Amino acid sequence: MFSTLLNQTLAVTQRIWLEQWRQGRGLIFWALFPALMMLLFGLVYAHNDSMRAGLDAMAAGVLMGAALFFSCLGGTVAILVAERERRTMRRLLASPLQPAAYFLGVVLAQSALALMQVVMLYAIAYAVGARYHGSMALGGVIIALSVFAYVGLGFFFGARFARRSEEVVVALSAFGVPLLVLGGTFFPLVLMPRAMQTVAYLNPITYMNEALKAVAAQGAGVAELRSELAFLVVFCALALVLGVSSYRHLLKLEKVT
C-alpha cells in the first residue's frame, strides 16, 4: 500500500516537472522574477551604507515572499487550472491513481522547486554580500512550513475559485504584491506607518518573513521565535486542511460533470 502510494506520488511529481520543462517559459519565470528581485534589491542595499545592515534580512524576505509565494502558491493554482483546462483531471480520476498521491505529488514537485530557488537566491545573495548567520536546520523548518502552507492555499484557491489561467495572473498581480509589501518582503515593517503595521500583523506572510529574517540575519533560535513558529505550525495545518478539503471538493465536481 505504502509503496504504491510512494510510486504514484513520484510519478505525479515527475509528470509535473516534465510538463513544466516542456513549457520552458514557466520555469524561466519562476527563476527569473525572484532572481531579478534579489539582484536589484541586493545591489541597492549593498550600495547604501545605511541599508547594508539589512542586507541579510532582505535576502530572506525575497526568498520567502517573491520566490516561494509566486512559485508554490501561484504555481499550485496554475497546475490545477491547467489540469481543468486540458480536461486531464477526469482522466486521472479514471486511472488507478490515488487522490492522495496526486496531492502529495504536487507538494513534492513544489518543494523541489522551492529547494532550487533557495540555492539560486542565496547564491546571488552571497555574491552581493549577504550572509546567513543562523541555524540551517531551523531555517529549513521555517521554509518547509511555509512551502506546505503555500501549496495548501494553492489547492484551496485553485480548486474553489480559479477557472482560467488568466485569472491566476490577474489575482496574483492584484493581491499578491500588496500582501508581499505588507508582509515586509522588501523592507522592514518599522518603515511603515503604525496603521499599516497593524494591518501587516494580520498577514500570514509577515510571520514567515519575520521568522526567517530573524534566523538568517540575527541568528535567532527556537526560544526567540516561539510565537512565530507556533503561528506557522497552526497556519500550515489550517492551509493543508483547506487544501485537502478543496481538492476533494474538486474531485467530486469532476466526477459529476
MOHURA-V497487 format. One record per residue. N is the residue number from 1. RES is the residue in one letter. PHI is phi in whole degrees, -180 to 180 (none if undefined). BURIAL is 1 if it has 9 or more other C-alpha atoms within 8 Angstrom, else 0. D_LAST is the distance of its C-alpha to the last C-alpha in whole Angstrom. Layout:
N RES PHI BURIAL D_LAST
N RES PHI BURIAL D_LAST
This chain:
1 M none 0 30
2 F -66 0 31
3 S -63 0 32
4 T -65 0 28
5 L -61 1 27
6 L -64 1 29
7 N -63 0 29
8 Q -68 1 25
9 T -61 1 26
10 L -64 1 28
11 A -66 1 26
12 V -65 1 23
13 T -59 1 26
14 Q -63 1 28
15 R -62 0 25
16 I -64 1 24
17 W -67 1 28
18 L -65 0 28
19 E -66 0 25
20 Q -68 1 27
21 W -67 0 30
22 R -66 0 29
23 Q -69 0 28
24 G 72 0 32
25 R -63 0 31
26 G -63 0 29
27 L -64 1 32
28 I -62 0 35
29 F -64 0 33
30 W -60 1 33
31 A -87 1 36
32 L -71 0 38
33 F -60 1 37
34 P -66 1 38
35 A -63 1 41
36 L -66 0 43
37 M -61 1 42
38 M -63 1 44
39 L -67 1 47
40 L -66 0 47
41 F -68 1 48
42 G -63 1 50
43 L -66 1 52
44 V -64 0 52
45 Y -65 1 53
46 A -69 1 55
47 H -78 0 57
48 N -102 0 58
49 D -61 0 60
50 S -71 0 59
51 M -106 1 56
52 R -59 1 56
53 A -64 0 56
54 G -91 1 53
55 L -63 1 52
56 D -65 1 51
57 A -71 1 48
58 M -61 1 47
59 A -61 1 46
60 A -66 1 44
61 G -66 1 42
62 V -64 1 41
63 L -63 1 40
64 M -69 1 38
65 G -94 1 37
66 A -62 1 36
67 A -87 1 35
68 L -69 1 33
69 F -60 1 32
70 F -74 1 30
71 S -79 1 30
72 C -83 1 28
73 L -80 1 26
74 G -64 1 26
75 G -66 1 25
76 T -65 1 22
77 V -59 1 20
78 A -63 1 21
79 I -62 0 20
80 L -66 1 16
81 V -63 1 16
82 A -64 1 17
83 E -61 1 15
84 R -73 1 12
85 E -67 0 14
86 R -87 0 14
87 R 63 0 11
88 T -82 1 13
89 M -61 1 11
90 R -66 1 9
91 R -67 0 13
92 L -66 1 14
93 L -66 1 12
94 A -80 0 13
95 S -91 0 17
96 P -73 0 19
97 L -62 1 19
98 Q -77 0 20
99 P -55 0 18
100 A -63 0 21
101 A -66 1 22
102 Y -65 1 20
103 F -60 1 21
104 L -67 1 24
105 G -64 1 24
106 V -66 1 23
107 V -59 1 26
108 L -67 1 29
109 A -62 1 28
110 Q -71 1 28
111 S -66 1 31
112 A -64 0 33
113 L -64 1 32
114 A -62 1 34
115 L -62 0 37
116 M -62 0 38
117 Q -68 1 38
118 V -59 1 40
119 V -63 0 43
120 M -64 1 42
121 L -70 1 43
122 Y -76 1 46
123 A -66 0 47
124 I -67 1 47
125 A -60 1 48
126 Y -64 1 51
127 A -66 0 52
128 V -94 1 53
129 G 112 0 55
130 A -76 1 52
131 R -135 1 53
132 Y -104 0 51
133 H -108 1 53
134 G -101 1 51
135 S -75 1 50
136 M -66 0 47
137 A -65 0 46
138 L -66 1 45
139 G -60 1 44
140 G -64 0 41
141 V -64 0 40
142 I -62 1 40
143 I -65 1 38
144 A -63 1 35
145 L -61 1 35
146 S -68 1 34
147 V -62 1 32
148 F -62 1 30
149 A -65 1 29
150 Y -62 1 28
151 V -66 1 25
152 G -60 1 24
153 L -67 1 24
154 G -62 1 22
155 F -64 1 20
156 F -63 1 20
157 F -71 1 20
158 G -68 1 17
159 A -84 1 15
160 R -94 0 15
161 F -124 0 17
162 A -73 1 17
163 R -121 0 14
164 R -131 1 17
165 S -64 1 20
166 E -63 0 22
167 E -65 1 22
168 V -63 1 23
169 V -63 0 26
170 V -64 0 27
171 A -65 1 26
172 L -64 1 28
173 S -71 0 31
174 A -74 0 31
175 F -108 0 31
176 G -66 1 31
177 V -62 1 35
178 P -59 0 36
179 L -64 1 35
180 L -67 1 37
181 V -64 1 40
182 L -68 1 40
183 G -83 1 39
184 G 76 1 43
185 T -67 1 41
186 F -103 1 44
187 F -155 0 47
188 P -62 0 48
189 L -65 1 47
190 V -65 0 51
191 L -80 0 51
192 M -84 0 48
193 P -60 0 50
194 R -57 0 50
195 A -63 0 47
196 M -67 1 45
197 Q -64 1 45
198 T -63 0 44
199 V -66 1 41
200 A -59 1 41
201 Y -80 1 41
202 L -94 0 38
203 N -98 1 36
204 P -58 1 35
205 I -62 1 36
206 T -57 1 40
207 Y -71 1 40
208 M -63 1 39
209 N -63 1 41
210 E -63 1 44
211 A -65 1 44
212 L -70 1 44
213 K -62 1 46
214 A -64 1 48
215 V -70 1 48
216 A -69 1 49
217 A -97 1 51
218 Q -116 1 53
219 G 69 1 53
220 A -65 1 51
221 G -111 1 51
222 V -61 0 49
223 A -60 0 51
224 E -76 0 51
225 L -116 1 47
226 R -58 0 46
227 S -68 0 45
228 E -65 1 43
229 L -67 1 42
230 A -62 0 41
231 F -62 1 39
232 L -64 1 37
233 V -63 1 36
234 V -65 0 35
235 F -65 1 33
236 C -61 1 31
237 A -62 1 30
238 L -63 1 29
239 A -63 1 27
240 L -68 1 26
241 V -63 1 24
242 L -61 1 22
243 G -65 1 21
244 V -65 1 20
245 S -65 1 19
246 S -69 1 17
247 Y -65 1 15
248 R -63 0 14
249 H -62 1 13
250 L -64 1 11
251 L -62 1 10
252 K -64 0 9
253 L -63 0 6
254 E -66 1 5
255 K -68 0 6
256 V -70 0 4
257 T -85 0 0
